[in-house]
Structures are given as C-alpha cells and as structure tokens.
C-alpha cells in the first residue's frame, strides 16, 4: 500500500469526523487558530515543544489522559519550521481524534514505518491534518487561482503538503492536473 493511500470510504469517515469537530467546537481553520481548535476539543491538553533527546527524526507525540498520564499532552519537535510545527500539531491531533493510541494511550511519531498497520495510521493522521488545515471548500476555491507556494502561505503549510492535498482531492498526481 502506498504511504499516502487512504481508501475513499476512510477519507469520508475522517471528513465526517472533522465536520463533527467543527460543529462541536464552533471553530474552523484558518479562521480560527489551530491551537484554539485543539484546546476547544481537548480542553485539558498541554501542547509542548520538545527536542526528543536530540532525535530530530521524531516529529511529535501524543499522550492520552489515563492511569499513566495525568492529562493529555501533545509534544512537537521544537526544531521544526513554523509550518512543520503547524502540520505536526494537526497530525498529532489527528492521532488523538482517530484513537490511534489504542490501549497504550500514547503514540510517538517517527519516520520509521515498522508495519502496514502503523503506516496506515500515519497516512490517516496525515490526511486528517491536511483536511483540517486545508478545508476542501476553501482549498478548492483558492486552488483555481493560486499556485502551490501561494496556497502554502495562505494555509500555513509546506508546498509538499499542498501537493499531497491536491492528490487526495483530485485523485491523481498534481503533474496531471
């Protein structure tokens, strides 16, 4: 399975979850800030920057409130760019909302994909983050008039995130558009 492949039915489920979050919080990116959205949905969350003991390959982590953790924590690699931090926060929020932590109550992101189930969870969190940060209606409306660099600036993400979002929305590689 390709790294960023999400079946259409799963995309629909994630899109519906994002709609529920928007309704529950009465917040919508980019009109509302990402931290504001996350805190509206997870009121007791601590959002922290961390260096992960110098491991720059670890981009973020989520720890769900449980017997092991007093409260919810989202940790973001402090050495990322502003756009990288934004996308990673949305990605970790996705892991939380999609309940990817399971019984362990935590998940630490790393570029090492150890099996197809973990890879699928990462792809789903990427889709969640891209859909949250680049809402379909606003993105498609602007994509008709703006290039990738302008779209990236508008939504506070990288150009590669814009390209992947286009692939998910249009169902083919951007080069074919």
Backbone as a chain_set.jsonl record, in Angstrom:
{"seq": "XXXXXXXXXXXXXXXXXXXXXXXXXXXXXXXXXXXXXXXXXXXXXXXXXXXXXXXXXXXXXXXXXXXXXXXXXXXXXXXXXXXXXXXXXXXXXXXXXXXXXXXXXXXXXXXXXXXXXXXXXXXXXXXXXXXXXXXXXXXXXXXXXXXXXXXXXXXXXXXXXXXXXXXXXXXXXXXXX", "coords": {"N": [[0.849, -1.175, 0.0], [0.574, 2.213, -0.834], [2.3, 4.925, 0.747], [0.755, 7.268, 1.27], [-1.813, 6.464, 0.729], [-5.244, 6.477, 1.146], [-8.215, 4.85, 1.504], [-11.247, 5.763, -0.213], [-13.615, 5.487, 1.328], [-12.602, 5.638, 3.926], [-11.517, 8.188, 3.873], [-13.876, 9.643, 3.703], [-15.006, 9.014, 6.21], [-13.139, 10.243, 7.921], [-13.385, 12.892, 7.07], [-16.04, 13.335, 7.879], [-15.712, 13.122, 10.659], [-14.106, 15.378, 11.092], [-15.986, 17.346, 10.39], [-17.782, 16.982, 12.516], [-16.14, 17.765, 14.643], [-15.786, 20.463, 13.98], [-18.43, 21.355, 14.294], [-18.882, 20.797, 17.039], [-16.949, 22.397, 18.304], [-17.303, 24.873, 17.204], [-15.41, 26.055, 15.612], [-13.099, 26.767, 12.979], [-10.466, 26.181, 10.812], [-8.745, 28.191, 8.44], [-9.755, 30.355, 9.83], [-9.972, 30.315, 12.596], [-7.41, 29.821, 15.003], [-5.103, 27.048, 15.025], [-4.202, 26.0, 17.512], [-6.176, 26.996, 19.17], [-8.387, 25.575, 18.191], [-7.642, 22.907, 18.784], [-7.491, 23.049, 21.601], [-10.137, 23.697, 22.169], [-11.41, 21.35, 21.583], [-10.015, 19.443, 23.091], [-9.955, 20.207, 26.083], [-8.189, 20.025, 28.355], [-5.632, 19.752, 27.38], [-2.08, 19.795, 27.127], [0.159, 21.517, 25.194], [3.257, 21.129, 24.011], [6.658, 21.989, 23.203], [9.393, 19.971, 22.304], [12.631, 18.42, 22.416], [13.083, 15.758, 22.058], [15.249, 14.289, 23.094], [17.312, 15.039, 21.364], [16.754, 13.664, 19.047], [16.034, 14.293, 15.978], [14.482, 13.098, 14.094], [12.11, 12.358, 15.201], [9.035, 13.699, 15.085], [6.759, 14.328, 16.549], [4.485, 13.625, 19.328], [1.81, 11.989, 21.046], [0.059, 11.83, 24.058], [-2.391, 10.301, 25.797], [-4.774, 11.116, 28.311], [-4.789, 9.056, 31.118], [-4.331, 6.221, 33.313], [-1.583, 6.221, 33.334], [-0.864, 8.765, 32.433], [-1.348, 12.019, 33.564], [-2.758, 14.062, 32.273], [-3.839, 15.065, 28.949], [-1.348, 15.258, 26.469], [0.334, 16.889, 23.875], [3.202, 16.693, 22.137], [5.591, 18.474, 20.313], [8.198, 18.478, 17.927], [10.721, 20.672, 18.621], [12.564, 21.744, 16.863], [11.513, 22.024, 14.367], [10.329, 23.786, 11.417], [8.119, 26.667, 11.363], [5.873, 26.03, 9.768], [6.171, 23.273, 9.739], [5.77, 22.667, 12.455], [3.104, 23.456, 12.721], [1.792, 21.634, 10.981], [2.538, 19.23, 12.181], [1.34, 19.452, 14.719], [-1.365, 19.391, 13.952], [-1.379, 16.84, 12.836], [-0.762, 15.197, 15.075], [-2.987, 15.8, 16.638], [-4.822, 14.599, 14.99], [-4.108, 11.862, 15.36], [-4.973, 11.643, 18.015], [-7.787, 12.175, 17.803], [-8.561, 10.159, 16.051], [-8.167, 7.98, 17.573], [-5.741, 6.535, 17.65], [-3.943, 5.784, 19.548], [-4.713, 3.629, 21.006], [-4.719, 0.949, 23.416], [-2.313, 1.56, 24.6], [-2.243, 4.267, 25.074], [-0.556, 6.218, 24.123], [1.426, 7.616, 21.453], [4.246, 7.793, 19.515], [5.589, 9.623, 16.972], [7.558, 8.717, 14.241], [9.755, 8.591, 11.429], [10.185, 5.997, 10.738], [8.654, 3.263, 9.492], [7.178, 0.586, 10.756], [5.365, -1.475, 10.239], [2.508, -2.415, 8.233], [0.082, -1.643, 9.452], [0.785, 0.419, 11.218], [1.792, 2.198, 9.347], [-0.546, 2.785, 7.935], [-1.999, 4.137, 9.918], [-0.397, 6.395, 10.185], [-0.695, 7.537, 7.633], [-3.431, 8.094, 7.715], [-3.487, 10.005, 9.791], [-2.01, 11.977, 8.53], [-3.738, 12.613, 6.426], [-5.941, 13.559, 7.919], [-4.742, 15.833, 9.136], [-4.059, 17.386, 6.859], [-6.611, 17.803, 5.792], [-7.854, 19.185, 7.857], [-6.263, 21.517, 8.031], [-6.376, 22.501, 5.454], [-9.171, 23.072, 4.452], [-11.592, 21.487, 2.404], [-13.552, 22.979, 0.769], [-12.624, 25.687, 0.871], [-9.982, 25.321, 0.05], [-10.206, 24.201, -2.574], [-11.52, 26.261, -3.887], [-9.612, 28.342, -3.761], [-7.455, 27.097, -5.012], [-7.919, 27.232, -7.693], [-6.971, 29.678, -8.426], [-4.54, 30.264, -7.209], [-1.035, 29.493, -6.975], [1.01, 26.68, -5.858], [2.868, 27.616, -3.944], [1.677, 29.994, -3.064], [-0.708, 28.959, -2.028], [0.337, 27.391, 0.038], [1.389, 29.38, 1.723], [-0.991, 30.724, 2.375], [-2.414, 28.8, 3.857], [-0.605, 28.119, 5.792], [1.165, 25.956, 5.601], [3.487, 23.512, 4.22], [4.741, 23.447, 0.817], [4.849, 20.846, -0.129], [2.861, 19.632, 1.396], [0.642, 20.857, 0.289], [0.755, 19.784, -2.317], [0.29, 17.048, -1.781], [-2.257, 17.223, -0.685], [-3.701, 18.08, -2.919], [-3.431, 15.778, -4.478], [-4.931, 13.934, -2.97], [-7.455, 15.182, -3.096], [-8.026, 15.443, -5.855], [-7.504, 12.969, -6.819], [-5.35, 12.128, -8.341], [-1.937, 12.515, -9.361], [-0.46, 15.739, -8.989], [0.95, 16.676, -11.203], [-0.511, 15.827, -13.342], [-2.652, 17.481, -13.407]], "CA": [[0.0, 0.0, 0.0], [1.36, 3.435, -0.901], [2.393, 5.619, 2.019], [-0.307, 8.244, 1.46], [-3.082, 5.952, 0.23], [-6.377, 6.38, 2.065], [-9.417, 4.484, 0.735], [-12.279, 6.816, -0.243], [-14.539, 5.344, 2.459], [-11.921, 6.13, 5.126], [-11.464, 9.647, 3.718], [-15.218, 10.123, 4.034], [-15.145, 8.895, 7.665], [-12.3, 11.282, 8.538], [-14.038, 14.166, 6.752], [-17.203, 13.446, 8.767], [-15.189, 13.396, 11.996], [-13.706, 16.789, 11.104], [-17.228, 18.123, 10.429], [-18.286, 16.895, 13.896], [-15.262, 18.599, 15.472], [-16.13, 21.86, 13.669], [-19.721, 21.635, 14.915], [-18.741, 20.778, 18.495], [-16.082, 23.48, 18.786], [-17.657, 26.113, 16.512], [-14.134, 26.591, 15.152], [-12.734, 26.31, 11.649], [-9.179, 26.692, 10.342], [-7.781, 29.068, 9.098], [-10.395, 31.484, 10.516], [-9.574, 30.171, 13.991], [-6.078, 29.249, 15.119], [-5.042, 25.607, 15.26], [-4.13, 25.734, 18.954], [-7.522, 27.291, 19.678], [-9.24, 24.442, 17.802], [-7.225, 21.737, 19.569], [-7.884, 23.266, 23.008], [-11.6, 23.667, 22.264], [-11.815, 19.939, 21.513], [-9.353, 18.739, 24.203], [-9.727, 21.344, 26.994], [-7.095, 19.876, 29.322], [-4.404, 19.369, 26.675], [-0.859, 20.598, 27.17], [0.874, 21.479, 23.92], [4.626, 21.476, 24.376], [7.736, 21.734, 22.255], [10.351, 19.077, 22.944], [13.701, 18.058, 21.478], [13.114, 14.294, 21.973], [16.635, 13.883, 23.379], [18.148, 15.291, 20.196], [16.327, 12.853, 17.895], [15.288, 15.181, 15.07], [13.577, 12.318, 13.24], [10.817, 12.299, 15.881], [8.356, 14.967, 14.828], [5.756, 14.629, 17.56], [3.957, 12.527, 20.129], [0.542, 12.23, 21.739], [-0.136, 11.044, 25.271], [-3.775, 10.473, 26.226], [-5.045, 11.027, 29.741], [-5.025, 7.672, 31.521], [-3.647, 5.922, 34.582], [-0.164, 6.544, 33.162], [-0.664, 10.179, 32.109], [-2.3, 12.849, 34.306], [-3.586, 14.819, 31.336], [-3.471, 14.902, 27.543], [-0.162, 16.024, 26.069], [0.822, 16.809, 22.503], [4.582, 17.191, 22.088], [6.012, 18.802, 18.946], [9.643, 18.666, 17.764], [10.964, 22.108, 18.681], [13.478, 22.184, 15.804], [10.798, 22.105, 13.091], [9.93, 25.114, 10.95], [6.769, 27.054, 11.805], [4.925, 25.22, 9.006], [6.32, 21.902, 10.221], [5.122, 22.583, 13.765], [1.657, 23.527, 12.498], [1.315, 20.379, 10.416], [2.735, 18.166, 13.174], [0.284, 19.592, 15.726], [-2.601, 18.881, 13.349], [-1.175, 15.398, 12.675], [-0.902, 14.569, 16.401], [-4.407, 15.967, 16.954], [-5.467, 13.531, 14.228], [-3.916, 10.601, 16.085], [-5.855, 11.689, 19.19], [-9.194, 12.082, 17.384], [-8.77, 8.867, 15.385], [-7.898, 6.986, 18.611], [-4.621, 5.693, 17.217], [-3.087, 5.388, 20.667], [-5.166, 2.324, 21.483], [-4.553, 0.651, 24.836], [-1.055, 2.119, 25.102], [-2.534, 5.658, 25.424], [0.418, 7.161, 23.586], [1.989, 7.291, 20.147], [5.381, 8.652, 19.177], [5.794, 9.585, 15.522], [8.912, 8.577, 13.729], [9.644, 8.257, 10.017], [10.377, 4.564, 10.536], [7.377, 2.564, 9.412], [7.537, -0.779, 11.123], [4.436, -2.45, 9.664], [1.486, -1.762, 7.422], [-0.94, -1.017, 10.298], [1.339, 1.705, 11.658], [1.865, 3.034, 8.157], [-1.908, 3.236, 7.654], [-2.332, 5.151, 10.927], [0.334, 7.612, 9.824], [-1.356, 8.114, 6.449], [-4.711, 8.652, 8.168], [-3.203, 11.233, 10.538], [-1.606, 12.959, 7.519], [-4.97, 13.034, 5.741], [-6.676, 14.362, 8.9], [-4.056, 17.116, 9.265], [-4.214, 18.14, 5.606], [-8.022, 18.176, 5.655], [-8.131, 20.2, 8.869], [-5.541, 22.75, 7.72], [-6.741, 22.963, 4.113], [-10.547, 22.602, 4.264], [-11.883, 21.205, 0.995], [-14.218, 24.053, 0.029], [-11.728, 26.845, 0.757], [-8.808, 24.926, -0.715], [-10.543, 24.053, -3.997], [-11.837, 27.589, -4.405], [-8.369, 29.087, -3.943], [-6.543, 26.356, -5.892], [-8.168, 27.647, -9.079], [-6.35, 30.97, -8.693], [-3.239, 30.416, -6.575], [-0.089, 28.397, -7.183], [1.284, 25.916, -4.642], [3.555, 28.46, -2.969], [0.674, 30.901, -2.5], [-1.602, 28.141, -1.207], [1.082, 27.019, 1.247], [1.41, 30.571, 2.594], [-2.368, 31.01, 2.823], [-2.853, 27.829, 4.855], [0.445, 27.934, 6.793], [1.722, 24.608, 5.459], [4.547, 23.42, 3.211], [4.283, 23.174, -0.552], [4.637, 19.401, -0.284], [1.537, 19.338, 1.963], [-0.321, 21.303, -0.728], [0.763, 18.803, -3.408], [-0.368, 15.827, -1.318], [-3.696, 17.541, -0.558], [-4.253, 18.06, -4.276], [-3.508, 14.376, -4.891], [-6.085, 13.331, -2.296], [-8.71, 15.778, -3.562], [-8.273, 15.237, -7.271], [-7.345, 11.55, -7.113], [-4.223, 11.848, -9.231], [-0.785, 13.366, -9.08], [-0.633, 17.124, -9.408], [1.523, 16.889, -12.521], [-1.536, 15.523, -14.336], [-3.727, 18.469, -13.326]], "C": [[0.894, 1.236, 0.0], [1.248, 4.209, 0.405], [1.219, 6.562, 2.262], [-1.671, 7.761, 0.962], [-4.098, 5.856, 1.361], [-7.585, 5.994, 1.222], [-10.482, 5.577, 0.843], [-13.243, 6.708, 0.94], [-13.905, 5.867, 3.748], [-11.769, 7.647, 5.059], [-12.8, 10.25, 4.141], [-15.433, 10.083, 5.548], [-14.349, 9.995, 8.378], [-12.894, 12.659, 8.273], [-15.261, 14.386, 7.646], [-16.784, 13.745, 10.201], [-14.782, 14.866, 12.108], [-14.933, 17.698, 11.119], [-17.816, 18.129, 11.841], [-17.455, 17.778, 14.825], [-15.584, 20.074, 15.244], [-17.45, 22.25, 14.322], [-19.61, 21.725, 16.433], [-17.964, 21.974, 19.035], [-16.497, 24.849, 18.26], [-16.399, 26.844, 16.052], [-13.787, 25.977, 13.805], [-11.439, 26.988, 11.218], [-9.341, 27.126, 8.88], [-8.407, 30.268, 9.815], [-10.048, 31.495, 12.005], [-8.2, 29.511, 14.016], [-6.124, 27.766, 15.456], [-4.998, 25.277, 16.752], [-5.492, 25.963, 19.596], [-8.481, 26.13, 19.377], [-8.917, 23.217, 18.658], [-7.697, 21.886, 21.011], [-9.402, 23.293, 23.188], [-12.108, 22.228, 22.281], [-11.233, 19.109, 22.664], [-8.991, 19.803, 25.249], [-8.521, 21.216, 27.921], [-5.754, 19.541, 28.673], [-3.264, 20.345, 26.958], [-0.171, 20.412, 25.829], [2.273, 21.997, 24.207], [5.569, 21.234, 23.207], [8.801, 20.935, 23.0], [11.442, 18.742, 21.934], [13.878, 16.544, 21.345], [14.541, 13.765, 22.094], [17.534, 13.986, 22.15], [17.78, 14.485, 18.959], [15.438, 13.699, 16.991], [14.339, 14.419, 14.154], [12.196, 12.154, 13.892], [10.164, 13.661, 15.769], [7.348, 15.332, 15.907], [5.311, 13.395, 18.302], [2.652, 12.965, 20.77], [0.466, 11.287, 22.926], [-1.553, 11.328, 25.764], [-3.901, 10.301, 27.734], [-5.441, 9.594, 30.094], [-4.406, 7.461, 32.895], [-2.184, 6.355, 34.513], [0.101, 8.039, 32.984], [-1.762, 11.015, 32.764], [-3.243, 13.633, 33.413], [-3.089, 14.573, 29.915], [-2.294, 15.813, 27.216], [0.092, 15.802, 24.58], [2.2, 17.461, 22.518], [4.996, 17.336, 20.625], [7.523, 19.014, 18.944], [9.935, 20.165, 17.683], [11.857, 22.622, 17.563], [12.811, 22.234, 14.424], [10.552, 23.565, 12.707], [8.528, 25.421, 11.486], [5.714, 26.205, 11.096], [4.973, 23.758, 9.46], [5.643, 21.695, 11.561], [3.601, 22.601, 13.61], [1.134, 22.189, 12.0], [1.451, 19.241, 11.426], [1.684, 18.25, 14.271], [-1.035, 19.049, 15.182], [-2.541, 17.358, 13.192], [-1.364, 14.672, 14.012], [-2.342, 14.683, 16.901], [-5.218, 14.898, 16.228], [-5.32, 12.186, 14.904], [-4.841, 10.533, 17.3], [-7.306, 11.423, 18.782], [-9.526, 10.743, 16.739], [-8.489, 7.685, 16.325], [-6.815, 5.996, 18.19], [-3.733, 5.23, 18.364], [-3.467, 4.023, 21.209], [-4.966, 2.16, 22.976], [-3.29, 1.261, 25.43], [-1.235, 3.561, 25.588], [-1.452, 6.645, 24.998], [0.877, 6.675, 22.218], [3.095, 8.295, 19.862], [5.646, 8.492, 17.69], [7.265, 9.537, 15.18], [8.797, 8.202, 12.261], [9.852, 6.774, 9.727], [9.028, 3.873, 10.576], [7.647, 1.088, 9.629], [6.574, -1.845, 10.612], [3.309, -1.706, 8.957], [0.402, -1.104, 8.269], [-0.458, 0.352, 10.786], [1.403, 2.689, 10.491], [0.487, 3.61, 7.812], [-2.339, 4.312, 8.651], [-1.634, 6.472, 10.613], [-0.318, 8.308, 8.626], [-2.682, 8.753, 6.846], [-4.501, 9.956, 8.934], [-2.751, 12.339, 9.584], [-2.841, 13.502, 6.79], [-5.787, 13.949, 6.652], [-6.064, 15.765, 8.968], [-4.247, 17.983, 8.019], [-5.646, 18.63, 5.437], [-8.421, 19.247, 6.656], [-7.524, 21.541, 8.465], [-5.9, 23.345, 6.362], [-8.154, 22.462, 3.803], [-10.914, 22.555, 2.775], [-12.473, 22.39, 0.251], [-13.3, 25.261, -0.172], [-10.529, 26.52, -0.128], [-9.119, 24.869, -2.208], [-10.867, 25.398, -4.636], [-10.562, 28.378, -4.703], [-7.416, 28.42, -4.929], [-6.749, 26.715, -7.363], [-7.369, 28.886, -9.443], [-4.928, 31.115, -8.165], [-2.332, 29.239, -6.908], [0.214, 27.732, -5.836], [1.946, 26.761, -3.553], [2.564, 29.408, -2.285], [-0.312, 30.149, -1.608], [-0.925, 27.766, 0.112], [1.123, 28.192, 2.233], [0.029, 30.84, 3.186], [-2.792, 30.088, 3.958], [-1.785, 27.522, 5.91], [1.052, 26.539, 6.794], [2.845, 24.637, 4.424], [3.931, 23.192, 1.82], [4.055, 21.684, -0.767], [3.287, 18.991, 0.307], [0.448, 19.747, 0.972], [-0.398, 20.274, -1.859], [0.043, 17.513, -3.006], [-1.872, 16.054, -1.185], [-4.362, 17.522, -1.928], [-4.415, 16.621, -4.77], [-4.725, 13.705, -4.259], [-7.404, 13.88, -2.838], [-9.038, 15.432, -5.007], [-8.033, 13.802, -7.715], [-6.239, 11.201, -8.082], [-3.106, 12.814, -8.873], [-0.993, 14.749, -9.675], [-0.109, 17.353, -10.823], [0.492, 16.658, -13.629], [-2.639, 16.567, -14.362], [-3.549, 19.593, -14.331]], "O": [[1.865, 1.299, 0.753], [0.223, 4.153, 1.085], [0.733, 6.638, 3.391], [-2.586, 8.567, 0.791], [-3.846, 5.236, 2.395], [-7.951, 6.735, 0.309], [-10.598, 6.236, 1.876], [-13.647, 7.728, 1.498], [-14.59, 6.471, 4.573], [-11.879, 8.322, 6.083], [-12.838, 11.251, 4.856], [-15.987, 11.026, 6.112], [-14.84, 10.602, 9.33], [-12.904, 13.507, 9.165], [-15.491, 15.5, 8.117], [-17.433, 14.538, 10.884], [-15.082, 15.521, 13.106], [-14.923, 18.724, 11.799], [-18.295, 19.162, 12.31], [-18.003, 18.46, 15.691], [-15.65, 20.851, 16.197], [-17.578, 23.356, 14.847], [-20.181, 22.627, 17.046], [-18.286, 22.502, 20.099], [-16.089, 25.874, 18.808], [-16.323, 28.072, 16.093], [-14.128, 24.829, 13.52], [-11.327, 28.213, 11.252], [-10.046, 26.441, 8.139], [-7.686, 31.11, 10.351], [-9.854, 32.556, 12.598], [-7.875, 28.722, 13.129], [-7.065, 27.289, 16.091], [-5.691, 24.365, 17.202], [-5.907, 25.201, 20.47], [-9.292, 25.755, 20.225], [-9.818, 22.57, 19.192], [-8.246, 20.943, 21.582], [-9.898, 22.944, 24.259], [-13.117, 21.927, 22.919], [-11.88, 18.183, 23.153], [-7.846, 20.252, 25.298], [-7.89, 22.224, 28.24], [-4.835, 19.09, 29.356], [-3.464, 21.558, 27.019], [0.054, 19.286, 25.384], [2.456, 23.15, 24.596], [5.317, 20.394, 22.342], [9.078, 21.188, 24.172], [11.201, 18.776, 20.727], [14.741, 16.094, 20.592], [14.981, 12.919, 21.316], [18.399, 13.14, 21.921], [18.435, 14.613, 17.924], [14.232, 13.805, 17.217], [13.484, 15.023, 13.507], [11.222, 11.845, 13.205], [10.673, 14.653, 16.29], [7.104, 16.513, 16.155], [5.692, 12.273, 17.97], [2.421, 14.151, 21.004], [0.768, 10.099, 22.815], [-1.877, 12.464, 26.109], [-3.235, 9.465, 28.345], [-6.31, 8.999, 29.457], [-4.006, 8.418, 33.557], [-1.614, 6.801, 35.509], [1.172, 8.525, 33.346], [-2.95, 10.766, 32.558], [-4.403, 13.844, 33.765], [-2.048, 13.95, 29.709], [-2.246, 16.973, 27.627], [0.068, 14.671, 24.093], [2.342, 18.633, 22.867], [4.778, 16.439, 19.81], [8.067, 19.651, 19.847], [9.451, 20.846, 16.779], [11.905, 23.83, 17.331], [13.487, 22.463, 13.421], [10.565, 24.457, 13.555], [7.842, 24.536, 11.999], [4.776, 25.718, 11.726], [3.941, 23.093, 9.552], [5.009, 20.664, 11.785], [2.894, 21.852, 14.285], [0.152, 21.666, 12.525], [0.573, 18.382, 11.514], [1.182, 17.218, 14.715], [-1.742, 18.324, 15.882], [-3.543, 16.672, 13.393], [-2.048, 13.65, 14.072], [-2.856, 13.753, 17.523], [-6.178, 14.356, 16.775], [-6.292, 11.44, 15.016], [-5.425, 9.486, 17.582], [-7.968, 10.552, 19.346], [-10.646, 10.249, 16.868], [-8.566, 6.528, 15.911], [-6.958, 4.785, 18.353], [-2.866, 4.378, 18.174], [-2.638, 3.335, 21.805], [-5.039, 3.136, 23.722], [-3.211, 1.458, 26.643], [-0.462, 4.028, 26.424], [-1.435, 7.784, 25.463], [0.741, 5.502, 21.871], [2.89, 9.505, 19.961], [5.892, 7.389, 17.202], [8.091, 10.236, 15.768], [7.826, 7.55, 11.876], [9.709, 6.343, 8.582], [8.341, 3.904, 11.597], [8.265, 0.425, 8.796], [6.942, -3.019, 10.559], [3.19, -0.487, 9.085], [-0.157, -0.091, 7.847], [-1.213, 1.324, 10.767], [1.1, 3.871, 10.647], [0.37, 4.778, 7.443], [-2.975, 5.293, 8.265], [-2.224, 7.541, 10.763], [-0.469, 9.53, 8.618], [-3.018, 9.835, 6.365], [-5.256, 10.911, 8.748], [-3.071, 13.508, 9.798], [-2.963, 14.707, 6.571], [-6.271, 14.993, 6.214], [-6.777, 16.764, 8.87], [-4.559, 19.17, 8.12], [-5.867, 19.755, 4.988], [-9.233, 20.119, 6.346], [-8.184, 22.577, 8.545], [-5.747, 24.547, 6.143], [-8.329, 21.547, 2.998], [-10.587, 23.459, 2.006], [-11.954, 22.776, -0.796], [-13.215, 25.795, -1.278], [-10.111, 27.335, -0.95], [-8.378, 25.427, -3.018], [-10.525, 25.64, -5.794], [-10.44, 29.002, -5.757], [-6.652, 29.104, -5.609], [-5.852, 26.521, -8.183], [-7.109, 29.134, -10.62], [-4.186, 31.988, -8.617], [-2.806, 28.119, -7.101], [-0.273, 28.178, -4.797], [1.616, 26.63, -2.375], [2.614, 29.595, -1.07], [-0.703, 30.648, -0.553], [-1.547, 27.819, 1.174], [0.915, 28.01, 3.433], [-0.092, 31.15, 4.371], [-3.446, 30.522, 4.907], [-2.038, 26.743, 6.829], [1.409, 26.004, 7.843], [3.115, 25.678, 3.825], [2.771, 22.803, 1.684], [3.156, 21.301, -1.516], [2.633, 18.095, -0.225], [-0.558, 19.052, 0.836], [-1.491, 19.93, -2.31], [-0.722, 16.953, -3.791], [-2.669, 15.182, -1.53], [-5.468, 17.003, -2.075], [-5.416, 16.286, -5.403], [-5.465, 12.991, -4.936], [-8.362, 13.129, -3.019], [-10.191, 15.16, -5.342], [-8.324, 13.45, -8.858], [-6.197, 10.083, -8.594], [-3.318, 13.803, -8.171], [-1.618, 14.906, -10.723], [-0.679, 18.152, -11.566], [0.605, 17.221, -14.718], [-3.484, 16.542, -15.256], [-4.373, 20.506, -14.388]]}, "num_chains": 1, "name": "protein.A"}
